[in-house]
Amino acid sequence: MKDNRVDESSETDTTEQKRQAYYRACIAEFQQLGYQEQYLAQLKDDLVPLMGVNPQDKNI
């Protein structure tokens, strides 16, 4: 009799590995195209008002 749990676990691991590889490829392409710095700058701009920090106040 075949144990289905072993097959499912192996299949899940393979799917997870493929998913992680896809995400890594997307991140690498994102960085290669130069979007990382732009995204981080935008993210910082979006977070500054949420943190209650006035971006014009340089003396903080």
N, C-alpha and C positions, 0 to 999 in steps of 0.2 A: 504494500500500500504506500502510496506517495504522500509525503507530508507537505501540504499546501503552504504552510506557514513559512517554510524555508524559501520556497519560490517567491512568495509575496515579498518577503524581506529583501531578497536579492533584487527583485524588480524595483522595489521602492528605493533601494540604494542607488541603482543605476539611474533612475529618474531624478533623484536628488543630485547626483553627480552631473547629469546633463544640465539641470537647472542652474547649478552653481557655475558651470563652465559658460553657459549662455550669459549669465549676469556678469561674469568676469570679462567676457568679450565685449559686452555693451559698455562697461565702465572703461575699458581700454580704448575703445573707439571714441567715447565721449572725451577722454583726456587727449587723445591724439588729435581730435578736431579742434581742440583749444577751448572747449566749452567749460572746462572745470573752473578756471579762474573767473570767468564771467558768472557762472552759477554761484560760486562762493561769494563773490562781491554782491550779487543780488540777494543772496541769502542773508548776508550780513546787514545789508540795507533794510531788509524786511524785519530783522530781529531787533535792530536798534530801537525803534519806537516801542516795541513790545517790552523791552527790558527797562524802559523808562529813562533811557540815556539820551540826552540831547546831542545829536551829532555835530552841532555847531559849537558846542562847548568843548574846546580843546584843552582846557586847564584841569580836566577831571583826572 
